[in-house]
């Protein structure tokens, strides 16, 4: 009897194991359990409003490699075969309870029309029973998919689901080739409700649909390192595959999000620089570029920033994809929808931040990083600011109404991997930003519009700059008022056929501001929270959470007093913002 | 971690030519070998698994089907490099698309990797080639005819047979099933590739050619010999045998005489210093054979200290490329007096921390340091040792920033150097945060163009390779004899966190512009047009494997596009302040909103007329009809809104533009004022310069000059440091006509820095746009600053042996290795 050698794998073997081995981490051989620890010294985060206490550190177990794809550790460090992308642990959090967010802003008017409005072929088919959500077709437990290797369901899942606090938090987390569904409100939160083990690919991003969630239904989409996308409904353990075998786009999915307000549409960023909108319920079809009216599109100057390969207004909407936009030949790192659901901000590996009107399928503005690629971004809760993190070790604040850089925040010792606003500590004047990076640090920043200093404005060396600086800052205020008003007034309508033929306006290319003309913001808190790079950060009403490359999910409880009393709290934080702002700014000036 | 497990070259010198090829692979692949043996006992099975092995290894060596078991030699599959080169046009004259490996003569990988990095620095290569002049092409060709040795096709066969024999002689390992057929060598191992390269590629022997450019034989001349032979050679690929260079190196520097592993950074520093010395020495002894340049340089030598004042054709060019200026500010904590001291550097050595970035290492380099206890500072002001605060900042930014990551650290308890495997990330682009407030162009953009990688567990052994971004052929891996195109992402494999003990050790960043960067990014990852070369790809029967596409990355720029590319680059000097002005490139664009609509700004938002063609209403007949109407109304409303929105957008754009205009006007006014001020100085300086060296009329090149200008306004004369352009071009009258033709060609290919500024580069700009560049056009050519250079040269001398130190974080720490 001869043993046949395994067929050549379509997807190269994940590198994570090899990397783990080199870092002294043992490659796991058997399936292990998550471990929850309560570090003795804790890891308190001391900030003006109090001390955040580390609640626990949940270490997700790295699954052993699939038997068929034992890691081939190529000992040649110069081997030129490309490693498949992998990602540290990221979390998607969802609470099924009624939303009672008291965070700032308490209410945001969403006036934008839904995506794809106006294209009748995209109109949702009315369901027979509106209360009953459509589920994916395949049962994941009985799946014969070559993609799903194993599903481990907690034996008491049904009981746990029935007994739990309906407002408790669920978390979905990817670690290596595993995908875990955790109940963070459970007493045994280290025991996942279910765990899927994949082969051939890693899930590297995922998102939960906020619109369609209910106590009996959660829509999760995941993007994999192979480009394939999974639509997963954990409660019924059903799934469907989209972009199967990369038929629409075979490059890895770097980021995935449900389109706000939509039950069916989600957007995936592929590593080859394409943004693709999929419908979770549509079948795949081989995608060929649809250029309207010949290939005039490719010569349009705007195609530099955005090339519509398939418009959402296309009449051919029987199958996926719904829309395909090519932004660049560069990797898209992340994207985020504005809270008012009108804009889409995308950051790329080429160091550009592109602001899109995604309903109109056009790029409005392009900003550049100080240097290096951008890695992450987020919107302020009120939609006025965008914050980015990048390979220049900087967290950068951009103003949407002013369309300009507001400040650069210096404090990380390596690339920034995730940024987030803390909506519970934001108000009209001050904003709290958190950021984590490859330096294993968690940094908090307070920024208020009035307190920003320009580092060298006082210095004689930049006298020439100074004059323009002052003028521009006074101008800003006027412009800002006008602009924000204009912005509010601006209304969107979907593209008509006539409009899509019109030459879109060129995006505004914003040059890089020099250091001497940009405010520099120091952090209010910087703390090394682990031994491995941190790759995700989230703020909850009662906690701050981070997750790391090797699977540590850390949770800090907020200082007690500020949960309920919101009003006084805002005042104090504003005061704090100014006082904190002045000191470090002074010191930063000293060091410059 | 087992430090010595995979070490490349072990200390003793190797007798064989291939000895230095790293055995890294051997051990490991043999593991796999045994595995596959277990799996496949018969020959048929064996080949199947072999094919599988080749397949999973992907693109590195595309499988050409299972190797048949016959003895005779197969035509070799093309190397990835050859594949890449197939699509190139004619060989360029400037040497930018020559890809030569370098033979390793036993642990000389430190030298090979550094030489490759220097060769692919365009300004450095140009300077080396052109200083003091090029070898006349005839004599070069004559020398090359002797030096370039094409391989005898039988040689490989013989070698193969020999290897086969040797292998057969080795008894099979115990525990391994007896295999009637020895496994063919692993085609993916670097040893194999290097061996094949040595057997098949033309070998380029370099000889001492220093007479032809009238210099005494030195490290510089032997390096120039290497560069010239590569540029002059007929072949695009091959292997250089730097034997002669090594002979000179070993003759002049005792340290390198052993066949031991050497430190690449140390070698870089030594080489740059040697070049400085050699060039300066040569300039000092005027030789009768020297033509114009000799006369010039000897003339300008008269004020002996003014050697720094010379035009491009002088000895300053190494300084101008690699040299930066550090200012150490020390503030006495007792009297608060700040004392400054300037020191030049050729490269920066930075301390590393786990999980950090190059940016952060550089910031830490300039972080404040308190001098206390044993290390007190002698304050001249209050007299005596005081506690003080010290920080080092960069006052003048080098054009090529060589960053040495201090991976080898002395540990007290082990009493020896240890290699740090910290994860230190480095971005493709960089700006420096640690500049002084008065630094010129503090926001200068650098791009990573070369990485020297050290592979091995410790400082006393290991292997060096270089990964280099060539001008427009993407990234390549230079591993001694082997040259291979690699993906851009490959560069990121050496942060220090990957297995295999390979870490970046020296990073080379070169100055660039936003525009060049964006241009390049656009070209990256472009799918090579399928129709570009339909038959060449198939010509050899090796279909282009799709997996290979990634390998080519930026290197596969279709030839016709090169024109665009270079015109794009050429344009760069017109808008030197790209970082702030490049937006204009867009406003020139005809597609931008027509100016007709300008008045909108002043008008109150007009109720817009619905744009959608309203079809005449048909009498309403049914509910359906009314529904339609409603839909239409809705449509109209939306169109209206849309228009409104568009208008708003336009207004916003207008506002932005207006603001820009405003800024520009201000800038321009400032510029004008400054221009007036500087004109006087300029004339002054010009006159002085004329006296000092007769060649003040040089077309001082692009960016450096503009940059320096933009900051000059705010500076008093003393603190000015202009960066004169690269000195590479000999004037046409100095060289034979042949050379000048060559020159002309290479000039086109050259980076924008060497563009003569007088060239009307931009299309006529309209209105507000126009004034962005003209004020800069008449700027005086950069004037080397007299005082500064005197200071420098004085400093130079005082620091002993005229040797430039590379700076480390703590002022006392030179390279530890040298002690």
Boltz contact constraints between the chains, C-beta under 6 A:
constraints:
  - contact:
      token1: [A, 2]
      token2: [B, 45]
      max_distance: 6.0
  - contact:
      token1: [A, 3]
      token2: [B, 39]
      max_distance: 6.0
  - contact:
      token1: [A, 5]
      token2: [B, 39]
      max_distance: 6.0
  - contact:
      token1: [A, 5]
      token2: [B, 49]
      max_distance: 6.0
  - contact:
      token1: [A, 5]
      token2: [B, 52]
      max_distance: 6.0
  - contact:
      token1: [A, 8]
      token2: [B, 52]
      max_distance: 6.0
  - contact:
      token1: [A, 8]
      token2: [B, 55]
      max_distance: 6.0
  - contact:
      token1: [A, 8]
      token2: [B, 56]
      max_distance: 6.0
  - contact:
      token1: [A, 18]
      token2: [B, 499]
      max_distance: 6.0
  - contact:
      token1: [A, 22]
      token2: [B, 499]
      max_distance: 6.0
  - contact:
      token1: [A, 75]
      token2: [B, 28]
      max_distance: 6.0
  - contact:
      token1: [A, 76]
      token2: [B, 24]
      max_distance: 6.0
  - contact:
      token1: [A, 76]
      token2: [B, 25]
      max_distance: 6.0
  - contact:
      token1: [A, 77]
      token2: [B, 455]
      max_distance: 6.0
  - contact:
      token1: [A, 77]
      token2: [B, 500]
      max_distance: 6.0
  - contact:
      token1: [A, 77]
      token2: [B, 502]
      max_distance: 6.0
  - contact:
      token1: [A, 80]
      token2: [B, 60]
      max_distance: 6.0
  - contact:
      token1: [A, 80]
      token2: [B, 486]
      max_distance: 6.0
  - contact:
      token1: [A, 81]
      token2: [B, 58]
      max_distance: 6.0
  - contact:
      token1: [A, 81]
      token2: [B, 60]
      max_distance: 6.0
  - contact:
      token1: [A, 82]
      token2: [B, 487]
      max_distance: 6.0
  - contact:
      token1: [A, 82]
      token2: [B, 550]
      max_distance: 6.0
  - contact:
      token1: [A, 301]
      token2: [B, 589]
      max_distance: 6.0
  - contact:
      token1: [A, 301]
      token2: [B, 591]
      max_distance: 6.0
  - contact:
      token1: [A, 329]
      token2: [B, 524]
      max_distance: 6.0
  - contact:
      token1: [A, 329]
      token2: [B, 525]
      max_distance: 6.0
  - contact:
      token1: [A, 329]
      token2: [B, 526]
      max_distance: 6.0
  - contact:
      token1: [A, 350]
      token2: [B, 521]
      max_distance: 6.0
  - contact:
      token1: [A, 371]
      token2: [B, 429]
      max_distance: 6.0
  - contact:
      token1: [A, 371]
      token2: [B, 430]
      max_distance: 6.0
  - contact:
      token1: [A, 371]
      token2: [B, 431]
      max_distance: 6.0
  - contact:
      token1: [A, 372]
      token2: [B, 427]
      max_distance: 6.0
  - contact:
      token1: [A, 372]
      token2: [B, 429]
      max_distance: 6.0
  - contact:
      token1: [A, 391]
      token2: [B, 427]
      max_distance: 6.0
  - contact:
      token1: [A, 393]
      token2: [B, 357]
      max_distance: 6.0
  - contact:
      token1: [A, 393]
      token2: [B, 359]
      max_distance: 6.0
  - contact:
      token1: [A, 393]
      token2: [B, 360]
      max_distance: 6.0
  - contact:
      token1: [A, 413]
      token2: [B, 356]
      max_distance: 6.0
  - contact:
      token1: [A, 413]
      token2: [B, 360]
      max_distance: 6.0
  - contact:
      token1: [A, 414]
      token2: [B, 355]
      max_distance: 6.0
  - contact:
      token1: [A, 414]
      token2: [B, 356]
      max_distance: 6.0
  - contact:
      token1: [A, 414]
      token2: [B, 357]
      max_distance: 6.0
  - contact:
      token1: [A, 414]
      token2: [B, 425]
      max_distance: 6.0
  - contact:
      token1: [A, 415]
      token2: [B, 425]
      max_distance: 6.0
  - contact:
      token1: [A, 438]
      token2: [B, 355]
      max_distance: 6.0
  - contact:
      token1: [A, 439]
      token2: [B, 355]
      max_distance: 6.0
  - contact:
      token1: [A, 440]
      token2: [B, 355]
      max_distance: 6.0
  - contact:
      token1: [A, 459]
      token2: [B, 437]
      max_distance: 6.0
  - contact:
      token1: [A, 461]
      token2: [B, 437]
      max_distance: 6.0
  - contact:
      token1: [A, 461]
      token2: [B, 438]
      max_distance: 6.0
  - contact:
      token1: [A, 461]
      token2: [B, 714]
      max_distance: 6.0
  - contact:
      token1: [A, 463]
      token2: [B, 714]
      max_distance: 6.0
  - contact:
      token1: [A, 464]
      token2: [B, 670]
      max_distance: 6.0
  - contact:
      token1: [A, 464]
      token2: [B, 713]
      max_distance: 6.0
  - contact:
      token1: [A, 464]
      token2: [B, 714]
      max_distance: 6.0
  - contact:
      token1: [A, 468]
      token2: [B, 663]
      max_distance: 6.0
  - contact:
      token1: [A, 468]
      token2: [B, 666]
      max_distance: 6.0
  - contact:
      token1: [A, 486]
      token2: [B, 648]
      max_distance: 6.0
  - contact:
      token1: [A, 490]
      token2: [B, 645]
      max_distance: 6.0
  - contact:
      token1: [A, 490]
      token2: [B, 648]
      max_distance: 6.0
  - contact:
      token1: [A, 491]
      token2: [B, 641]
      max_distance: 6.0
  - contact:
      token1: [A, 491]
      token2: [B, 645]
      max_distance: 6.0
  - contact:
      token1: [A, 493]
      token2: [B, 638]
      max_distance: 6.0
  - contact:
      token1: [A, 493]
      token2: [B, 641]
      max_distance: 6.0
  - contact:
      token1: [A, 493]
      token2: [B, 642]
      max_distance: 6.0
  - contact:
      token1: [A, 506]
      token2: [B, 592]
      max_distance: 6.0
  - contact:
      token1: [A, 509]
      token2: [B, 583]
      max_distance: 6.0
  - contact:
      token1: [A, 509]
      token2: [B, 586]
      max_distance: 6.0
  - contact:
      token1: [A, 511]
      token2: [B, 579]
      max_distance: 6.0
  - contact:
      token1: [A, 511]
      token2: [B, 580]
      max_distance: 6.0
  - contact:
      token1: [A, 511]
      token2: [B, 582]
      max_distance: 6.0
  - contact:
      token1: [A, 511]
      token2: [B, 583]
      max_distance: 6.0
  - contact:
      token1: [A, 512]
      token2: [B, 579]
      max_distance: 6.0
  - contact:
      token1: [A, 514]
      token2: [B, 443]
      max_distance: 6.0
  - contact:
      token1: [A, 515]
      token2: [B, 443]
      max_distance: 6.0
